[in-house]
C-alpha cells in the first residue's frame, strides 16, 4: 500500500514524459532499498526442464501406483490384508493393522493414510516395493 501511495505522489511531482510505470517504479524503489540496507545479489539461474526436484520424481512415481480396494475373499464381502508399513517396517510402532486397500501395480496391502504416501516416497521402501512386487507377480 505504501508503495502505491509513493507511486501516486511520484506521478504528481514528475512531468508527464518522465513518469515510470508502476512496475518500473517498484523495481527502482526495491533496488534502492537493497543498495542502502541490504545486499544486491544476482538473480538465481532458472531450472532447466530436465532437472526435477525430488517431489516431482516422487509424484511421477506415485502416478503409476494408486490404491484400489482389495478383492473380496470367500469368507468376506470386503477384502482385508495386513498393512505392509504397519507390520514390516519401523516407521510406525510394529502392529498388525488390517486394511482393505492395496497398490494397484504392486498389489501390496497398505493403509490409505499415511502409509501409501510413505511407501512410495521413502527411497528405502521404493527398492522394497519393487522386490515385493516382483515376488507377487
C-alpha positions in Angstrom: 0.0 0.0 0.0 2.9 2.3 0.8 4.5 1.6 -2.5 1.3 2.5 -4.4 0.9 5.8 -2.4 4.5 6.7 -3.1 3.9 6.0 -6.8 0.9 8.3 -6.9 2.9 11.0 -5.2 5.8 10.5 -7.7 3.4 10.9 -10.6 2.1 14.2 -9.3 5.7 15.5 -8.8 7.3 14.3 -12.1 6.5 15.6 -15.5 4.2 13.7 -17.9 7.1 12.5 -20.1 9.2 11.2 -17.2 6.6 9.1 -15.4 7.7 5.5 -14.9 5.3 2.6 -14.9 4.2 1.1 -11.6 6.4 -1.9 -12.2 9.5 0.2 -13.1 8.9 2.4 -10.1 8.6 -0.6 -7.8 11.8 -2.2 -9.1 13.6 1.1 -8.7 12.4 1.5 -5.1 13.3 -2.1 -4.2 16.8 -1.8 -5.8 17.5 1.4 -3.9 16.3 -0.1 -0.6 18.5 -3.1 -1.1 21.5 -1.0 -2.1 21.2 1.1 1.1 20.1 -1.5 3.6 20.8 -4.9 2.1 22.8 -6.8 -0.3 22.1 -6.8 -4.0 22.6 -10.3 -5.5 22.5 -11.6 -9.0 19.2 -13.3 -9.9 19.2 -17.1 -9.5 19.5 -19.1 -12.7 16.3 -20.8 -13.9 16.0 -24.5 -13.6 16.2 -26.5 -16.8 13.3 -28.7 -17.7 15.4 -31.8 -17.4 16.2 -31.2 -13.7 13.3 -32.2 -11.5 13.1 -31.8 -7.7 12.7 -34.9 -5.7 9.0 -34.1 -5.1 8.3 -34.2 -8.8 10.1 -37.5 -9.1 8.0 -39.0 -6.3 4.8 -37.6 -7.9 5.7 -39.2 -11.2 6.4 -42.5 -9.5 3.1 -42.3 -7.5 1.1 -41.7 -10.6 1.7 -45.3 -11.5 0.9 -46.5 -8.0 -2.6 -45.9 -6.6 -4.8 -47.5 -4.0 -7.6 -49.9 -5.0 -9.9 -52.0 -2.8 -8.7 -55.5 -2.0 -10.8 -58.1 -3.8 -13.3 -59.9 -1.5 -12.3 -63.3 -0.1 -14.6 -66.4 0.0 -15.4 -65.8 3.7 -16.0 -61.9 3.5 -17.6 -59.4 1.2 -14.7 -57.0 1.8 -11.1 -58.0 1.2 -8.7 -57.5 4.1 -4.9 -57.6 4.3 -2.2 -56.6 6.8 -0.7 -53.2 6.0 2.9 -53.7 4.9 4.2 -50.5 6.5 2.5 -51.1 9.9 3.6 -54.7 10.2 7.0 -54.9 8.4 8.8 -51.6 9.0 10.0 -49.4 11.8 8.3 -46.2 10.5 5.4 -46.8 13.0 5.1 -49.0 16.1 5.0 -52.5 14.8 1.4 -53.8 14.9 -0.9 -55.9 12.9 -3.3 -53.5 11.2 -5.9 -54.6 8.7 -6.6 -52.6 5.6 -9.0 -53.0 2.8 -6.7 -51.3 0.1 -3.7 -52.3 -1.9 -1.4 -50.7 -4.5 -2.9 -51.3 -8.0 0.5 -52.0 -9.6 2.4 -53.8 -6.8 -0.5 -55.5 -5.1 0.9 -54.6 -1.6 -1.7 -54.0 1.1 -1.4 -50.5 2.5 -3.3 -48.1 4.8 -4.5 -45.2 2.8 -3.2 -42.6 5.3 -0.3 -42.2 5.8 1.3 -45.5 4.7 0.6 -45.3 1.0 2.5 -42.0 0.6 5.3 -43.1 2.9 5.7 -46.4 1.0 6.4 -44.6 -2.3 8.3 -41.5 -1.2 10.9 -43.2 1.1 13.8 -44.4 -1.1 14.4 -47.4 1.0 10.8 -48.5 0.6 10.8 -48.0 -3.2 13.5 -50.6 -3.5 11.5 -52.9 -1.2 8.3 -52.4 -3.1 9.9 -53.3 -6.4 11.2 -56.6 -4.9 7.8 -57.3 -3.2 6.0 -56.6 -6.5 8.3 -59.0 -8.4 7.7 -61.7 -5.8 3.9 -61.3 -6.0 3.8 -61.4 -9.8 
